[in-house]
C-alpha cells in the first residue's frame, strides 16, 4: 500500500470533493452578483463525527482535540459558505486565539487544513447519496487507505515561492467577499441607514492576517434609495473630506478602494446619503505593516483631498477643466505625500460631468497622453474611480478631460509608492499606462464582444512593460462598453475557479470602468468573466505590477543579447581571426575626448534598419533591438519595456537604468588606432550596430574603458560571445590588441561550445 504525503493526499481529496460540489452547483443569477448555491450535503450525527475525528487524531496529536473540533465547527458553520480553502484560511487566521491556542504547539497549519478538508468528506459520508458519489469516483477507497494507515508521512517539500516580507509589500489574493449587507456577511443583514457607518472587520478574516497596514478591496453599492456617496477610512479616525464611491438612487456601482486599516483591524464605510444602501466588499490583497523603506513598497495615508476644481483646491482657480484640456496636479509635498522619493500615487478621481459624455485619462506629467482611459462618464454624471499613476519628474500628474464639454474634477490621495528600483517580492513597479485588451479591435483577444457568461483569458505578462516572469499581480483599469444586457464582470487569476466577487457592474448600453488589482495565474494570464445575459466589449489598460518570486536569471539566454548583428562565427574561426590582429602595446591617450566620437546619431543614416521608425537615434534603436514589449512615441521616445543585460543576467524595467555600451570602448579604440582616424570614421564606429549593445548602467560603469584582460562580464555564460564580438569589432576596424588582451580573449574563447 502506498504511503501518501499530506500534500498529495490533501490535493486528491479536495479536488475530488470539489468536483462533486461543483457538479451540484445551481446558478441563482441576480442583477448584481449571484451567490453560489450548493445542494444540501446531508448531516453528520455526533457519533459519526466523534468516530471520524478520533480516526484522524494523528493529524493533531497531544491535546489538539479542541483545535480539531474548532476546525470542524468552523467548517460546519460555513464561515464562507463551503468547506475548503476559504474556510481553512479563516481557520488559520484565528488558530492562535484562546479557544484554539493548543494549535500553537504545532507550527504546521497544513495538518489543520487537512482536518477541515477531511471534515468536509465526513459531511458527505453523512448522506448515503454522498457516500455513493464518493465511492463512484474512487475517493472512498483512498479515504479508507488514509484512515487505515494511521499516519500521514510528510512528503518532501518543493522550494516555496518567496513570500512578501518587507513592510509595505503587497500580498495578492484571489478575490474573497468580506461584506454583503444583503445576506449578513460582515455586518447585520439589513440596509445601511442614512448617514450611518458600517465597521467592517478585515484583519483576521478570509486570509487577511492581523496587523496589516492597508487592504485593497472592491466596494459595491447596490439598491440605494437616494443619491449619495460612500467614504471608506480607517477606524479610530475622523471621517475625512473624501469620497470613494458616488451613486444615484437605484444604481449599482463598484469602485476599488485602497484603505489604511485601523489599529483594531477595522475599516469604516459611511453612507453619506439621506437614504439606505446595501454594501458589498471583496478583498483583493493587503499591505504588510511596518515602516516601508524598500523601493516599490506602499505607504498608506488617511485620505486627503488634493484637487477640487469646484473650490479651486489644487488648481489655479475655481474653474472646471474645459473640453480636451488638461489639469496638471502637484501631488508630491501635499496630503502626506513627501516632496521626493515617490514613484507613483494611488488616488481616487471623481468627475462631475456637464453636458456631454467622455472620459478622463490620468498619466505622468512630462509624458505623452497614452491611449488609455481611467474614468468614463455620461452627461451630468458624478462617478469616481481609483487610479494608480506614475508621478512625473516634477512631482505632478496630468488629468485630461476627453469630452466636448467641461467637467469638474476631485482627487483624493490614499497613499504612495517609494521610488527606486523595486527588487523585493510584493513591491510595485509603476508603468506608463498601456492598453493590453480591446475586444473592439482585436487587441489581446479576438475582435468580437465577450459572449454572455463567457470568459476572456488575457495574457498580461511580457506585454505592455510587464515582464515575462516574476509577476505576482497586476494593476489594470478594466472598462466595459456596449453591453447588450445588465450584469457584472469578475476578474480573477487564470486557472482558478471564478470567485464570489464582482469587479465591475454595468447596465445595458453603459460604458463604465473600474481599477482592478488581480493576482496573475501561473500561465501569466488573468480571466475576465462576463456575468450577463448579453455580450459586452472589454478594454484593459495596465498601470503596473507587483513583483513575485524573483526569477533566477537565465544567464545563457541573457548572453544571447550579444548575438544581435554579430555575424555567425565559430570559436575556431574567431580564434583564427584573433591571430590576424596586430599585437602591440596600447597607444597614448593624449588628445582623447569622447566628443571626438560623435555618437547617438540618426540610426537609419548609420546603417540601422528603420525600426521602430526612421526617427530613432542609435541609443533608441538599440533599446528597441534589445528590449521586450517596448512602447515608444512617434518621436521614438521610449515609454516602457524590459531589457535583459547580457553582462549580469538581470532584467531591467526602466529605460533610464539601461546604458548603451560600446563593446570596444571609445577610449580603447583611441589607443589601438582610432587616434589617427577622421571624424567621419569615428562617427561610423561610435554608431555601428556591431559595436553597441544595451546593458545595465551599473555594469557599464564598472567596465569603463577596460579591455578583456582587466574586465570581463560577470555573466560567465557571456564570455564566449563577448570575445567573439570584441574580435569581430577589432578585425572590422583594423584595431590593434595588446598581448594581455590576446591571452584573455583566447581564454574566453575556450568557454565556447563550438
TORVEXZA-174556 format. One record per residue (C-alpha): residue in one letter; chain; y, z, x. Coordinates in pm, whole numbers, plus 50000, padded with zeros to 5 digits. Each point is the difference from the previous one (the first is absolute). Example, Ala and Ser with C-alpha at 12.3 -4.5 7.8 and 13.67 -1.06 7.14 Angstrom:
REM TORVEXZA-174556
R type mol c2 c3 c1
R A A 49550 50780 51230
R S A 50344 49934 50137
***
This chain:
REM TORVEXZA-174556
R type mol c2 c3 c1
R X A 50000 50000 50000
R X A 50337 49908 50149
R X A 50261 50267 50055
R X A 50335 49900 49856
R X A 50329 50086 50166
R X A 50255 50159 49770
R X A 50224 49691 50015
R X A 49736 49743 49907
R X A 49845 50220 49732
R X A 50336 50086 49850
R X A 50107 49638 50001
R X A 49683 49878 49829
R X A 50012 50273 49739
R X A 50364 49950 49919
R X A 49989 49622 49995
R X A 49699 49997 49772
R X A 50148 50249 49758
R X A 50339 49830 50014
R X A 49839 49668 49919
R X A 49836 50153 49694
R X A 50327 50158 49889
R X A 50193 49679 50042
R X A 49739 49817 49797
R X A 50078 50232 49709
R X A 50376 49968 50030
R X A 50191 49895 49692
R X A 50354 49873 50029
R X A 50239 50163 49758
R X A 50302 49796 50095
R X A 50337 50126 49885
R X A 50348 49861 50045
R X A 50071 50204 50310
R X A 49688 50075 50198
R X A 49649 50035 49868
R X A 49830 50324 50093
R X A 49632 49944 50089
R X A 49755 50126 49745
R X A 49646 50097 50093
R X A 49698 50026 49775
R X A 49875 50358 49957
R X A 49759 50084 50278
R X A 49820 50282 49826
R X A 50017 50372 50061
R X A 49822 50208 50259
R X A 49872 50333 49875
R X A 50056 50310 50213
R X A 49634 50019 50101
R X A 49973 49646 50141
R X A 50333 50056 50175
R X A 49873 50315 50168
R X A 49681 49826 50107
R X A 50199 49705 50132
R X A 50248 50208 50199
R X A 49718 50214 50132
R X A 49813 49693 50120
R X A 50302 49887 50202
R X A 50089 50342 50143
R X A 49950 49855 50349
R X A 50326 49814 49950
R X A 50196 50324 49986
R X A 49808 50269 50193
R X A 50073 50367 50002
R X A 50230 50131 49728
R X A 50125 49661 49888
R X A 49856 50014 49650
R X A 50344 50083 49867
R X A 50140 49690 50166
R X A 49722 49779 49870
R X A 50046 50136 49653
R X A 50374 49944 50035
R X A 49930 49642 50102
R X A 49772 49952 49702
R X A 50250 50164 49767
R X A 50279 49779 50131
R X A 49790 49693 49953
R X A 49888 50104 49654
R X A 50358 50074 49901
R X A 50088 49643 50087
R X A 50304 50066 50220
R X A 50057 49627 50020
R X A 49787 49882 49712
R X A 49683 49921 50195
R X A 49813 50154 50289
R X A 50016 49826 50336
R X A 50261 49938 50266
R X A 50299 50124 49805
R X A 49825 50315 49881
R X A 49883 50059 50356
R X A 50351 49958 50135
R X A 50135 50242 49743
R X A 49726 50241 50098
R X A 50075 49967 50369
R X A 50367 50074 49936
R X A 49913 50337 49858
R X A 49675 50081 50182
R X A 50181 50269 50197
R X A 50144 50185 49703
R X A 49897 50350 49904
R X A 49718 49893 49771
R X A 49849 49768 50256
R X A 50094 50169 50326
R X A 49638 50020 50107
R X A 50012 49628 50073
R X A 50220 50082 50296
R X A 49679 50103 50175
R X A 49923 49631 50026
R X A 50237 49747 50150
R X A 49814 49705 49853
R X A 50129 49929 49649
R X A 49755 49710 49973
R X A 49732 50245 49891
R X A 50220 50105 49714
R X A 50063 49631 49918
R X A 49625 49942 49967
R X A 49968 50307 49778
R X A 50249 49841 49765
R X A 49831 49662 50012
R X A 49654 50145 49941
R X A 50144 50209 49720
R X A 50101 49676 49836
R X A 49643 49879 50032
R X A 49887 50326 49839
R X A 50230 49924 49708
R X A 49826 49667 49960
R X A 49659 50164 50020
R X A 50108 50222 49713
R X A 49951 49707 49765
R X A 49675 49814 49956
R X A 50184 49668 49999
R X A 50173 50096 50325
R X A 49665 50078 50163
R X A 49857 49667 49885
R X A 50298 49811 50141
R X A 49978 50180 50334
R X A 49627 49941 50021
R X A 50043 49629 49927
R X A 50233 49970 50297
R X A 49770 50190 50233
R X A 50246 50285 50033
R X A 49763 50258 49851
R X A 49755 49939 50284
R X A 50271 50038 50259
R X A 50126 50319 49839
R X A 49646 50142 49994
R X A 49959 49924 50369
R X A 50328 50169 50084
R X A 49921 50310 49796
R X A 49646 50022 50137
R X A 50117 49969 50360
R X A 50182 50331 49974
R X A 50253 49893 50260
R X A 50228 49714 50084
R X A 50037 49924 50367
R X A 50349 49892 50098
R X A 49988 49644 50125
R X A 50203 49895 50304
R X A 50366 49953 49923
R X A 50186 49683 50069
R X A 50329 50043 50178
R X A 50246 50087 49727
R X A 50325 49817 49954
R X A 50308 50165 50140
R X A 50157 50202 49724
R X A 50378 50043 49986
R X A 50084 50332 50162
R X A 50363 50005 50112
R X A 50280 50139 49780
R X A 50150 49736 49774
R X A 49696 49770 50018
R X A 49882 49841 49676
R X A 49649 50047 49860
R X A 49919 49722 49755
R X A 49772 50055 49701
R X A 49843 49794 49730
R X A 50225 50052 49695
R X A 49913 50315 49806
R X A 50154 50128 49678
R X A 50172 50339 50031
R X A 50196 50007 49675
R X A 49959 49865 49649
R X A 50173 50198 49726
R X A 49823 49790 49736
R X A 49666 50164 50080
R X A 50103 50327 50165
R X A 49926 49902 50361
R X A 50230 50199 50232
R X A 50214 50126 49711
R X A 49959 50103 49636
R X A 49885 49727 49762
R X A 50333 49928 49840
R X A 50309 49789 50055
R X A 50264 50137 50234
R X A 50287 50131 49791
R X A 50361 49890 50034
R X A 50167 50117 50320
R X A 49682 50184 50101
R X A 49809 50018 50328
R X A 49632 49963 50087
R X A 49894 50203 50305
R X A 49718 49791 50149
R X A 49759 50159 50246
R X A 49920 49731 50256
R X A 49879 50193 50304
R X A 49637 50107 49978
R X A 49911 49737 49740
R X A 49807 49673 50012
R X A 49981 49989 50378
R X A 50360 50101 50071
R X A 49972 50305 50228
R X A 50220 50307 49993
R X A 50314 50001 50209
R X A 50083 49629 49990
R X A 50359 49899 50073
R X A 50036 49729 49737
R X A 49796 49785 49766
R X A 50018 49638 49894
R X A 49914 49952 49635
R X A 50053 49746 49727
R X A 50178 50161 49706
R X A 49983 49835 49658
R X A 50190 50087 49685
R X A 49859 49889 49666
R X A 50088 50057 49636
R X A 50359 50125 50053
R X A 50182 50062 49673
R X A 50347 49954 50157
R X A 50160 49836 50304
R X A 50017 50210 50316
R X A 49878 50049 50353
R X A 49751 50211 50194
R X A 50092 50188 50316
R X A 49720 50105 50237
R X A 50077 50268 50261
R X A 49848 50293 50193
R X A 49939 50321 49810
R X A 50223 50286 50103
R X A 50304 49774 50037
R X A 50279 49911 49763
R X A 49962 49671 49818
R X A 50190 49741 50205
R X A 50244 49738 49877
R X A 49738 49730 50022
R X A 49772 49801 49775
R X A 49654 49869 50076
R X A 49912 49829 49676
R X A 50235 49866 49729
R X A 49865 49907 49658
R X A 50094 49882 49653
R X A 49863 50137 49677
R X A 49642 49882 49944
R X A 49968 49853 50350
R X A 49706 50045 50238
R X A 50117 49971 50360
R X A 49879 50124 50340
R X A 50162 50061 50338
R X A 49863 50108 50335
R X A 50138 50333 50119
R X A 50003 50159 50343
R X A 50078 50367 49946
R X A 50015 50308 50216
R X A 49756 50270 49885
R X A 50121 50351 49927
R X A 49870 50300 50192
R X A 49763 50076 49713
R X A 49852 49649 50008
R X A 50184 49899 49684
R X A 50240 49718 49914
R X A 50221 49997 49693
R X A 50042 49710 49759
R X A 50299 50041 49768
R X A 50044 49799 49682
R X A 50373 49931 49990
R X A 50018 49870 49645
R X A 50064 50128 49650
R X A 49651 49895 49891
R X A 49641 50065 50097
R X A 49792 49805 50254
R X A 49646 49991 50134
R X A 49963 50000 50378
R X A 49723 49874 50229
R X A 49972 50031 50379
R X A 49749 49835 50235
R X A 49997 50117 50362
R X A 49968 49738 50279
R X A 50018 50229 50302
R X A 50188 50278 50174
R X A 50193 50084 50317
R X A 49882 50269 50239
R X A 50215 50312 50044
R X A 50191 50107 50310
R X A 50298 49868 50191
R X A 49957 49623 50050
R X A 50065 49884 50357
R X A 49780 49695 50047
R X A 50137 49649 49935
R X A 49915 49876 49653
R X A 49951 50344 49848
R X A 50179 50095 49681
R X A 50269 50260 49941
R X A 50022 50085 49629
R X A 50335 50098 49852
R X A 50119 50155 49680
R X A 50129 49698 49800
R X A 50364 49918 50078
R X A 50224 49728 49858
R X A 50129 49750 50257
R X A 50149 49732 49773
R X A 50146 49982 49653
R X A 50221 49698 49942
R X A 50113 50148 49667
R X A 50188 50277 50182
R X A 50057 49840 50339
R X A 49756 50232 50185
R X A 49880 49819 50311
R X A 50200 49690 49911
R X A 50349 49876 50077
R X A 50110 50060 49641
R X A 49874 50079 49653
R X A 49901 49642 49934
R X A 49667 49831 49914
R X A 49825 49757 50230
R X A 50100 49655 49878
R X A 49773 49701 49953
R X A 49816 49892 50315
R X A 50196 50252 50207
R X A 49867 50261 50241
R X A 50073 50370 50030
R X A 49964 50135 50355
R X A 49900 50366 49984
R X A 50025 50250 50287
R X A 49685 50212 49982
R X A 49988 50171 50339
R X A 50214 50309 50041
R X A 50000 50064 49624
R X A 49792 50196 49746
R X A 49795 50174 50268
R X A 49918 49679 50186
R X A 50099 50043 50369
R X A 50247 49767 50168
R X A 49745 49867 50249
R X A 49623 49979 50050
R X A 49920 49854 49657
R X A 49778 49694 49955
R X A 49985 49980 49619
R X A 50101 50190 49689
R X A 49836 50061 49663
R X A 50255 49962 49721
R X A 49988 49977 49624
R X A 50218 49709 49887
R X A 50122 49982 49641
R X A 50180 49703 49848
R X A 50219 50006 49691
R X A 50017 49634 49910
R X A 50275 49822 49811
R X A 49952 49674 49811
R X A 49737 49811 50195
R X A 49650 50052 50136
R X A 49940 49995 50374
R X A 49856 50190 50290
R X A 50113 50219 50288
R X A 49884 49938 50356
R X A 50022 50290 50245
R X A 49970 49924 50372
R X A 50124 50112 50344
R X A 50361 49941 50092
R X A 50031 49726 50260
R X A 49699 49807 49865
R X A 49992 49690 49786
R X A 49925 50065 49634
R X A 49621 49960 49962
R X A 49810 49820 49727
R X A 49917 50325 49825
R X A 50106 50207 49703
R X A 50007 50377 49968
R X A 50135 50048 49651
R X A 49989 49753 49710
R X A 50210 50060 49690
R X A 50091 49856 49663
R X A 50349 49975 49854
R X A 50155 50342 49928
R X A 49693 50180 50131
R X A 49994 50324 50202
R X A 49695 50002 50228
R X A 49906 50170 50330
R X A 49755 49923 50280
R X A 49904 50180 50317
R X A 50076 49806 50317
R X A 49881 50050 50357
R X A 50239 49804 50219
R X A 50052 49957 50372
R X A 50343 50114 50120
R X A 50225 49757 50183
R X A 50134 50069 50352
R X A 50325 50126 49846
R X A 49819 50251 49777
R X A 50053 49794 49686
R X A 49796 49824 49736
R X A 50106 49708 49781
R X A 49958 49972 49623
R X A 50056 49649 49860
R X A 50058 49941 49629
R X A 49813 49678 49924
R X A 50146 49959 49651
R X A 50263 49792 49824
R X A 50191 50316 49900
R X A 50104 50329 50154
R X A 49777 50306 50019
R X A 50056 50364 50087
R X A 49770 50148 50263
R X A 49889 50357 50066
R X A 49803 50109 50309
R X A 49831 50338 50053
R X A 49833 50077 50335
R X A 49660 50176 50013
R X A 49936 50001 50375
R X A 49983 49799 50321
R X A 49768 49891 50280
R X A 50061 50081 50365
R X A 50083 49712 50232
R X A 49791 49892 50296
R X A 49668 49822 50047
R X A 49747 50160 49763
R X A 49665 50086 50161
R X A 49857 50288 49799
R X A 49765 49962 49704
R X A 50203 50034 49681
R X A 50325 49883 50159
R X A 50200 49732 49819
R X A 50094 49663 50144
R X A 50293 49852 49809
R X A 50025 49625 49958
R X A 50260 49758 49877
R X A 49881 49911 49647
R X A 49750 49715 49994
R X A 49830 49836 49702
R X A 49621 50033 50005
R X A 49920 49892 49644
R X A 50148 49767 49742
R X A 49753 49860 49750
R X A 50269 49763 49869
R X A 49985 49793 50320
R X A 49659 50084 50145
R X A 50116 50238 50272
R X A 49719 50248 50072
R X A 49803 49890 49691
R X A 49939 49684 49795
R X A 50305 49855 49826
R X A 49908 50135 49659
R X A 50062 50321 49807
R X A 49755 50287 50026
R X A 49776 49981 49695
R X A 49964 50286 49753
R X A 49799 50294 50135
R X A 49955 49810 50327
R X A 50079 50109 50355
R X A 50177 49829 50288
R X A 49875 50089 50348
R X A 50295 49986 50238
R X A 49959 49978 50377
R X A 50271 50220 50148
R X A 49890 50049 50361
R X A 50096 49736 50254
R X A 50274 49871 49768
R X A 50375 50055 49971
R X A 50014 50213 50314
R X A 49709 50225 49899
R X A 49749 50003 50288
R X A 49638 49898 49963
R X A 49860 50345 50076
R X A 50104 50364 50012
R X A 50168 50002 49658
R X A 49937 50289 49759
R X A 50233 49904 49715
R X A 50279 49760 49913
R X A 50326 50040 49813
R X A 50060 49701 49777
R X A 50231 49921 49712
R X A 49788 49852 49721
R X A 50163 49797 49723
R X A 49844 49868 49681
R X A 50164 49705 49829
R X A 49931 49789 49691
R X A 49721 50217 49857
R X A 49868 49857 49675
R X A 49909 50343 49861
R X A 50093 50361 50071
R X A 49791 50199 50245
R X A 50001 50165 50340
R X A 49909 49921 50359
R X A 49785 50223 50215
R X A 50023 49957 50377
R X A 49727 50158 50212
R X A 49791 49951 50317
R X A 49767 49702 50007
R X A 49637 50105 49977
R X A 50079 50306 49787
R X A 49945 50053 49631
R X A 50317 49955 49797
R X A 50153 50347 49958
R X A 50139 50157 49684
R X A 50356 49920 50101
R X A 50278 49755 49927
R X A 50258 49866 50243
R X A 50195 49762 49783
R X A 50034 49993 49622
R X A 50143 49695 49824
R X A 50079 49845 49665
R X A 49933 49643 49898
R X A 50234 49760 50183
R X A 50151 50276 50216
R X A 50074 49976 50373
R X A 49975 50342 50159
R X A 49930 50133 50352
R X A 49875 50326 50146
R X A 49951 50116 50355
R X A 49641 50083 50090
R X A 49849 50192 50286
R X A 49636 49900 50012
R X A 49710 50073 50229
R X A 49854 49686 50161
R X A 49633 49915 49951
R X A 49759 49955 50289
R X A 50045 49623 49967
R X A 50378 50025 50042
R X A 50062 49930 49632
R X A 50140 50172 49694
R X A 49904 49928 49641
R X A 50243 49943 49713
R X A 49843 50016 49654
R X A 50172 49861 49691
R X A 49914 50247 49724
R X A 50133 49784 49721
R X A 49874 49775 49724
R X A 50211 49719 50145
R X A 50055 49839 50338
R X A 50289 50078 50238
R X A 50148 49880 50326
R X A 50018 50243 50294
R X A 50235 50022 50298
R X A 49967 50242 50293
R X A 50247 50059 50285
R X A 49893 50222 50291
R X A 50247 50254 50142
R X A 49781 50164 50263
R X A 49669 50169 50071
R X A 49847 50326 50117
R X A 49793 50011 50314
R X A 49633 50082 49970
R X A 49757 50066 50278
R X A 50138 49832 50314
R X A 49779 49704 50070
R X A 49850 49986 50347
R X A 50167 49705 50171
R X A 49786 49691 50036
R X A 50082 49946 50365
R X A 49810 49672 50030
R X A 50179 49858 49694
R X A 50335 50125 50131
R X A 49942 49817 50329
R X A 49976 49671 49810
R X A 50378 50011 49952
R X A 50009 49867 50358
R X A 49819 49681 49898
R X A 50301 49863 49810
R X A 50090 49664 50160
R X A 49773 50077 50298
R X A 49792 49692 50089
R X A 49625 50064 49981
R X A 49890 50088 50350
R X A 49687 50169 50133
R X A 50006 50284 50249
R X A 49862 49764 50265
R X A 50274 49745 49931
R X A 50264 50272 50011
R X A 49861 50127 50329
R X A 50007 49647 50140
R X A 50361 49955 49888
R X A 50087 50337 50154
R X A 49874 49867 50333
R X A 50248 49712 49986
R X A 50307 50225 49971
R X A 50221 50058 50304
R X A 49952 50348 50142
R X A 50300 50149 50178
R X A 50212 50316 49999
R X A 50237 50055 49708
R X A 50346 49852 50045
R X A 50335 50177 49990
R X A 50155 50127 49675
R X A 50348 49921 50132
R X A 50213 49831 49735
R X A 49755 50065 49715
R X A 50126 50053 49645
R X A 49826 49961 49665
R X A 50307 49804 49891
R X A 49886 49725 50236
R X A 49701 49950 49765
R X A 50154 49910 49659
R X A 49739 50127 49756
R X A 49935 50033 49626
R X A 50139 49652 49951
R X A 49921 49766 49711
R X A 49620 49992 49968
R X A 49959 49642 49877
R X A 50211 49859 50282
R X A 49783 50192 50247
R X A 49667 49858 49892
R X A 49905 50237 49720
R X A 49875 49860 49668
R X A 50253 50047 49716
R X A 49826 50309 49856
R X A 50086 50191 49799
R X A 50301 49768 49997
R X A 50224 49803 50234
R X A 50274 50266 50012
R X A 49792 50248 50206
R X A 50082 50100 50354
R X A 49719 50066 50247
R X A 49985 50374 49930
R X A 49968 49940 49626
R X A 49742 49725 50051
R X A 49790 50227 50221
R X A 50018 50282 49745
R X A 49879 49757 49735
R X A 49726 49855 50223
R X A 49852 50337 50094
R X A 50071 50177 49669
R X A 49804 50051 49679
R X A 50158 49989 49656
R X A 50341 49923 50148
R X A 50285 49975 49750
R X A 50321 49832 50110
R X A 50327 49869 49862
R X A 50115 49639 49989
R X A 50187 50076 50323
R X A 49666 50113 50152
R X A 50098 50368 50016
R X A 49676 50199 49996
R X A 49986 50239 49703
R X A 49653 50148 50034
R X A 49653 49943 50139
R X A 49747 50151 50239
R X A 49928 49926 50363
R X A 49697 50085 50214
R X A 50092 50066 50362
R X A 49763 49838 50249
R X A 50097 50247 50273
R X A 49916 50324 49814
R X A 49809 49901 49685
R X A 50249 50181 49775
R X A 50133 49848 49679
R X A 50375 49996 49943
R X A 50166 49975 49660
R X A 50367 49953 50088
R X A 50140 49698 50183
R X A 50238 50236 50180
R X A 49697 50158 50171
R X A 49890 49663 50140
R X A 50122 49851 50328
R X A 49949 49641 50110
R X A 49851 50027 50347
R X A 50019 49734 50269
R X A 49642 50030 50125
R X A 50122 49897 50343
R X A 50326 50199 50006
R X A 50325 49815 50065
R X A 50059 50211 50310
R X A 49652 49920 50132
R X A 50059 49630 49946
R X A 50330 50032 50194
R X A 49831 50146 50307
R X A 49714 49748 49981
R X A 50202 49679 49977
R X A 50239 49997 49703
R X A 50296 50098 50221
R X A 50016 49633 50101
R X A 49986 49864 49646
R X A 50276 49851 49791
R X A 50128 50177 49690
R X A 49817 49744 49785
R X A 49669 50080 50174
R X A 50051 50373 49956
R X A 50086 49946 49632
R X A 49677 49806 49950
R X A 49799 50276 50170
R X A 50163 50286 49808
R X A 49929 49835 49663
R X A 49656 49853 50071
R X A 49732 50073 49736
R X A 49751 50067 50280
R X A 50227 50249 50178
R X A 50086 50233 49709
R X A 49798 50233 49777
R X A 50096 50269 49744
R X A 49901 50351 50115
R X A 50077 50368 49948
R X A 50348 50076 50132
R X A 49876 50310 50185
R X A 49729 49800 50177
R X A 50250 49733 50095
R X A 50240 50257 50141
R X A 49714 50156 50197
R X A 49914 49661 50148
R X A 50357 49907 50098
R X A 49991 49731 50270
R X A 49669 50113 50152
R X A 49729 49762 50115
R X A 49625 50057 49927
R X A 49939 50188 50326
R X A 50242 50268 49874
R X A 49960 49984 49620
R X A 49715 49897 49770
R X A 49970 50024 49620
R X A 49874 50336 49878
R X A 49755 49803 49784
R X A 49728 49908 50249
R X A 49860 49745 49755
R X A 50321 49801 50061
R X A 49964 49982 50380
R X A 49809 49671 50001
R X A 50243 49815 49773
R X A 50302 50159 50168
R X A 49881 49869 50339
R X A 49927 49654 49855
R X A 50347 49983 49844
R X A 50172 50122 50318
R X A 49816 49741 50210
R X A 50073 49721 49748
R X A 50373 50081 50007
R X A 50023 50020 50379
R X A 49807 49676 50030
R X A 50212 49816 49739
R X A 50325 50097 50176
R X A 49869 49984 50360
R X A 50089 50365 50065
R X A 49857 50186 50298
R X A 49791 50318 49997
R X A 49958 50283 50247
R X A 49664 50084 50158
R X A 49989 50330 49806
R X A 50076 49812 49680
R X A 49721 49751 50074
R X A 49748 50280 50056
R X A 50099 50174 49678
R X A 49969 49679 49799
R X A 49654 49930 50148
R X A 49891 50349 49904
R X A 50129 49954 49644
R X A 49820 49666 49967
R X A 49682 50190 50084
R X A 50023 50165 49656
R X A 49968 49662 49825
R X A 49686 49917 49808
R X A 50029 49639 50121
***
